[in-house]
Amino acid sequence: MGKLALAAKITHVPSMYLSELPGERKGTRQDAIDGHVEIGRRCRELGVDTIVVFDTHWLVNANYHINCAPRFKGTYTSNELPHFISNMPYEFPGNPALGQLLASVCNEHGVETLAHDATTLGPEYGTLVPMRYMNADQRFKVVSVSALCTAHYLNDSARLGWAMRKAVQDHYDGSVAFFASGSLSHRFAQNGLAPQFAFKIWSPFLETLDRRVVELWQQGRWKEFCEMLPEYASKGHGEGFMHDTAMLLGALGWSDYDGKVEVITPYFGASGTGQINAIFPVTPQSGAAIPAAQASAAQGYREFARL
């Protein structure tokens, strides 16, 4: 039997890479980098062999997809922010067997998922930035999961997360970490105003909303948060419509989850968006699937749960 050893919601802001380089932004994201290093340290301490990243920069229009090539190596420039991430080298091992297993069990649970191991598809920076700081020694294998889902329901993403945990626990021989790689509110500063919002949230409303959500997480008030997630994702400009968060909470038990979040890097603003590094303690969960009542609660918000 395998183990889900660690779960976290993590930032991947490209200004972390910019923070390494000479210039006026040097050192300005060290707190976020330190948070990644600490999460990587805990993964090592827990014996994690593979990190599974729910990546809100991997856009897909149909099905769920898993990038599980045997090895990832290349040089990456962001097409979105090439002045922030340019010619960034990366290299780390993949885990084709785990990727195929995850897809198989997701399909068994009625969530159509495709695993890609014989592929030239490279990871997006929602995976690459965290691995730069958590996995510089290539200690961990990496599997990337699409989480910028344009035509998907949040409750399906929650079921995918649950199925992936079942796959690990029931069929995998090893220890795995699940990371939801994405922001809280994700309203970028209007063009021309980005420098003014480099370290700020776009609006007081979004900052208040985000901070309240973090309080709910720290207090373990998951029923309230799960009920509000679809509308929060919509009105709070959630990155990738917060499919990464739905996947993570699905893996943890959705509204039955009983953990209280530990904040590693306190909430901060970046180009108008709200960011955090936070560990979600993995607690025992029983049952074959997310309870029907929880799934139907998410289904009740279907009008919000589509992009």
C-alpha positions as CSV (number, residue, x, y, z in Angstrom):
1,M,0.0,0.0,0.0
2,G,1.2,3.5,-0.9
3,K,0.8,6.7,1.1
4,L,-0.2,10.2,0.5
5,A,2.4,11.7,2.7
6,L,2.0,15.5,2.2
7,A,-0.5,17.9,0.6
8,A,-0.1,21.6,0.0
9,K,-1.4,24.6,-1.8
10,I,1.6,26.4,-3.3
11,T,2.5,29.5,-5.2
12,H,4.4,29.5,-8.5
13,V,4.7,33.2,-9.1
14,P,7.3,33.9,-11.9
15,S,8.8,36.7,-9.8
16,M,10.4,34.0,-7.7
17,Y,12.8,33.3,-10.6
18,L,13.2,37.0,-11.2
19,S,14.1,37.3,-7.6
20,E,17.3,35.2,-8.2
21,L,18.6,37.6,-10.9
22,P,20.5,40.8,-10.7
23,G,18.4,43.9,-10.7
24,E,15.8,45.7,-8.6
25,R,13.7,42.6,-7.9
26,K,16.6,40.5,-6.6
27,G,15.8,38.9,-3.3
28,T,12.2,40.2,-3.2
29,R,10.6,36.7,-3.3
30,Q,12.9,35.0,-0.9
31,D,10.1,34.3,1.5
32,A,8.2,32.3,-1.1
33,I,11.4,30.5,-2.2
34,D,12.1,29.6,1.4
35,G,8.6,28.3,1.7
36,H,9.2,25.9,-1.2
37,V,12.5,24.8,0.2
38,E,10.8,24.0,3.6
39,I,8.1,22.0,1.8
40,G,10.7,20.1,-0.1
41,R,12.6,19.4,3.2
42,R,9.4,18.0,4.7
43,C,8.9,15.8,1.7
44,R,12.3,14.4,2.1
45,E,11.7,13.9,5.8
46,L,8.5,11.9,5.0
47,G,10.2,9.7,2.4
48,V,8.2,11.1,-0.6
49,D,9.4,9.6,-3.8
50,T,7.1,11.4,-6.3
51,I,5.5,14.8,-6.3
52,V,2.2,15.1,-8.2
53,V,1.5,18.8,-9.2
54,F,-2.0,20.0,-10.1
55,D,-0.8,22.7,-12.5
56,T,-3.1,25.7,-13.2
57,H,-0.8,26.7,-16.1
58,W,-1.6,23.6,-18.1
59,L,-4.6,24.5,-20.2
60,V,-6.8,21.7,-21.5
61,N,-10.2,21.8,-23.3
62,A,-11.4,18.2,-23.0
63,N,-10.7,15.4,-20.5
64,Y,-8.1,15.5,-17.7
65,H,-4.5,14.9,-18.6
66,I,-1.4,13.6,-16.9
67,N,2.2,14.3,-18.1
68,C,4.2,11.4,-16.9
69,A,7.2,11.2,-19.3
70,P,10.2,9.3,-18.0
71,R,12.3,12.5,-17.7
72,F,11.9,16.2,-18.1
73,K,14.7,18.4,-19.4
74,G,14.9,21.6,-21.3
75,T,15.0,25.4,-21.2
76,Y,11.8,27.3,-20.5
77,T,10.6,30.8,-21.4
78,S,7.1,31.8,-20.4
79,N,4.9,32.8,-23.3
80,E,2.8,34.7,-20.8
81,L,5.5,36.6,-19.0
82,P,8.7,36.3,-21.0
83,H,10.3,39.2,-19.2
84,F,9.9,37.3,-15.9
85,I,10.9,33.8,-16.9
86,S,13.4,33.6,-19.8
87,N,15.7,30.7,-20.6
88,M,15.2,28.9,-17.3
89,P,16.8,25.5,-17.4
90,Y,15.1,22.5,-15.8
91,E,15.6,18.8,-15.3
92,F,14.0,16.1,-13.1
93,P,12.8,12.5,-13.5
94,G,9.2,11.5,-14.2
95,N,7.2,8.6,-13.1
96,P,5.4,6.9,-16.0
97,A,4.1,4.0,-14.0
98,L,2.5,6.2,-11.4
99,G,1.0,8.4,-14.1
100,Q,-0.6,5.5,-15.9
101,L,-1.9,4.2,-12.5
102,L,-3.5,7.5,-11.6
103,A,-5.2,7.7,-15.0
104,S,-6.5,4.1,-14.8
105,V,-8.1,4.6,-11.3
106,C,-9.6,8.0,-12.3
107,N,-11.2,6.3,-15.3
108,E,-12.5,3.5,-13.0
109,H,-14.2,6.3,-10.9
110,G,-15.8,7.8,-14.0
111,V,-13.4,10.7,-14.5
112,E,-12.1,10.6,-18.0
113,T,-8.3,10.9,-17.8
114,L,-5.4,10.3,-20.2
115,A,-1.8,9.7,-19.2
116,H,1.0,10.7,-21.6
117,D,4.4,9.0,-21.1
118,A,5.7,8.8,-24.7
119,T,5.4,12.5,-25.3
120,T,7.5,15.6,-26.1
121,L,5.1,17.7,-24.0
122,G,7.0,19.8,-21.5
123,P,5.7,20.9,-18.1
124,E,4.3,24.4,-17.6
125,Y,5.7,26.8,-15.0
126,G,3.1,25.9,-12.4
127,T,5.3,22.7,-12.1
128,L,8.7,24.1,-13.1
129,V,8.9,27.0,-10.6
130,P,8.2,24.8,-7.5
131,M,10.5,22.1,-8.7
132,R,13.3,24.6,-9.1
133,Y,13.3,25.2,-5.4
134,M,12.0,21.9,-4.0
135,N,13.8,19.5,-6.3
136,A,17.1,21.0,-7.3
137,D,18.9,17.8,-6.5
138,Q,16.3,15.8,-8.6
139,R,15.5,13.7,-5.5
140,F,11.8,13.5,-6.4
141,K,10.1,12.1,-9.5
142,V,7.5,14.4,-10.9
143,V,4.1,14.0,-12.4
144,S,2.1,17.0,-13.7
145,V,-1.7,17.1,-13.9
146,S,-3.7,19.6,-16.0
147,A,-5.6,22.0,-13.8
148,L,-6.5,24.9,-16.1
149,C,-9.7,23.2,-17.2
150,T,-11.9,25.3,-19.5
151,A,-14.9,23.0,-19.8
152,H,-14.9,21.0,-16.6
153,Y,-17.0,20.9,-13.4
154,L,-15.3,21.5,-10.0
155,N,-17.0,18.4,-8.6
156,D,-15.3,16.3,-11.3
157,S,-12.0,17.7,-10.3
158,A,-12.7,16.8,-6.7
159,R,-13.6,13.2,-7.7
160,L,-10.3,13.1,-9.7
161,G,-8.4,14.1,-6.6
162,W,-10.1,11.4,-4.5
163,A,-9.5,8.8,-7.2
164,M,-5.8,9.7,-7.3
165,R,-5.5,9.3,-3.6
166,K,-7.2,5.9,-3.9
167,A,-4.8,4.9,-6.6
168,V,-1.8,5.8,-4.4
169,Q,-3.1,4.1,-1.3
170,D,-4.5,1.0,-2.9
171,H,-2.1,0.2,-5.7
172,Y,1.2,2.2,-5.4
173,D,4.3,1.0,-3.6
174,G,5.7,4.3,-2.4
175,S,5.0,7.7,-0.8
176,V,3.6,10.7,-2.8
177,A,2.9,14.4,-2.3
178,F,0.0,16.3,-3.9
179,F,0.5,20.0,-4.6
180,A,-2.2,22.4,-5.8
181,S,-0.1,24.9,-7.7
182,G,-2.1,28.1,-8.1
183,S,-3.0,31.4,-6.5
184,L,-6.0,32.4,-4.4
185,S,-7.5,35.5,-6.2
186,H,-5.9,35.9,-9.6
187,R,-6.9,39.3,-10.9
188,F,-3.8,40.6,-12.5
189,A,-3.1,44.4,-12.4
190,Q,-4.4,46.2,-15.4
191,N,-1.9,46.7,-18.2
192,G,0.4,49.7,-17.4
193,L,-0.2,49.3,-13.6
194,A,1.8,46.2,-13.0
195,P,4.8,47.9,-11.3
196,Q,2.5,49.6,-8.8
197,F,0.9,46.2,-7.9
198,A,4.1,44.1,-7.8
199,F,3.5,43.4,-4.1
200,K,-0.2,44.3,-3.7
201,I,-3.6,42.7,-4.3
202,W,-5.7,44.2,-7.0
203,S,-8.6,45.2,-4.8
204,P,-9.6,45.4,-1.1
205,F,-12.5,43.1,-1.8
206,L,-10.3,40.4,-3.2
207,E,-7.8,40.7,-0.4
208,T,-10.5,40.5,2.2
209,L,-12.0,37.5,0.5
210,D,-8.7,35.7,0.3
211,R,-7.8,36.4,3.9
212,R,-11.1,35.1,5.1
213,V,-10.6,31.9,3.1
214,V,-7.2,31.4,4.7
215,E,-8.9,31.8,8.1
216,L,-11.4,29.1,7.2
217,W,-8.6,26.8,6.2
218,Q,-6.7,27.4,9.4
219,Q,-9.9,26.8,11.5
220,G,-10.7,23.6,9.6
221,R,-14.1,24.9,8.4
222,W,-14.2,22.8,5.3
223,K,-18.0,22.4,4.9
224,E,-18.3,26.2,4.6
225,F,-15.3,26.5,2.2
226,C,-16.4,23.7,-0.1
227,E,-19.9,25.2,-0.3
228,M,-18.5,28.5,-1.3
229,L,-15.7,27.3,-3.6
230,P,-17.5,27.5,-6.9
231,E,-18.7,31.0,-6.3
232,Y,-15.3,32.0,-4.8
233,A,-13.6,30.7,-7.9
234,S,-15.8,32.8,-10.1
235,K,-16.2,36.0,-8.2
236,G,-12.7,35.8,-6.7
237,H,-11.0,35.3,-10.1
238,G,-9.5,32.0,-8.9
239,E,-6.6,30.8,-11.0
240,G,-7.6,28.0,-13.3
241,F,-11.0,28.4,-11.8
242,M,-9.4,26.8,-8.7
243,H,-9.6,23.3,-10.2
244,D,-6.2,22.6,-8.4
245,T,-7.9,23.4,-5.1
246,A,-10.8,21.2,-5.8
247,M,-8.5,18.3,-6.7
248,L,-6.5,18.8,-3.5
249,L,-9.6,18.9,-1.3
250,G,-11.1,15.9,-3.2
251,A,-8.0,13.9,-2.3
252,L,-8.3,15.0,1.4
253,G,-12.0,14.1,1.7
254,W,-13.8,17.3,0.5
255,S,-16.1,18.7,3.2
256,D,-15.3,15.6,5.4
257,Y,-11.7,16.7,5.7
258,D,-10.8,17.5,9.3
259,G,-7.3,19.0,9.0
260,K,-6.3,22.5,9.9
261,V,-3.9,24.3,7.5
262,E,-0.4,25.3,8.4
263,V,0.7,28.4,6.7
264,I,4.4,28.2,5.6
265,T,4.7,31.4,3.6
266,P,2.1,34.0,4.7
267,Y,-0.4,35.4,2.2
268,F,1.2,37.9,-0.1
269,G,0.4,40.0,-3.1
270,A,2.1,39.6,-6.5
271,S,1.1,41.7,-9.6
272,G,-2.4,42.0,-8.1
273,T,-2.8,38.3,-7.3
274,G,-3.1,36.6,-3.9
275,Q,-0.5,34.0,-3.1
276,I,0.4,31.5,-0.3
277,N,2.4,28.4,0.6
278,A,0.3,26.2,3.0
279,I,0.4,22.6,4.1
280,F,-2.9,20.7,4.4
281,P,-2.3,17.9,6.9
282,V,-3.2,14.5,5.5
283,T,-5.8,12.8,7.7
284,P,-7.3,9.4,7.4
285,Q,-10.3,9.1,5.1
286,S,-12.4,6.1,4.6
287,G,-15.0,5.2,1.9
288,A,-14.9,4.3,-1.8
289,A,-15.6,7.8,-3.1
290,I,-16.5,11.3,-2.1
291,P,-19.9,11.0,-0.3
292,A,-22.9,11.6,-2.6
293,A,-24.1,14.5,-0.5
294,Q,-20.9,16.3,-1.0
295,A,-20.8,15.7,-4.7
296,S,-24.4,16.9,-5.1
297,A,-23.6,20.1,-3.1
298,A,-20.8,20.8,-5.6
299,Q,-23.2,19.9,-8.5
300,G,-25.7,22.5,-7.2
301,Y,-23.3,25.2,-8.3
302,R,-22.8,24.0,-11.8
303,E,-23.7,27.4,-13.2
304,F,-20.6,28.8,-11.5
305,A,-18.4,25.8,-12.1
306,R,-17.8,26.4,-15.8
307,L,-15.4,28.9,-17.4
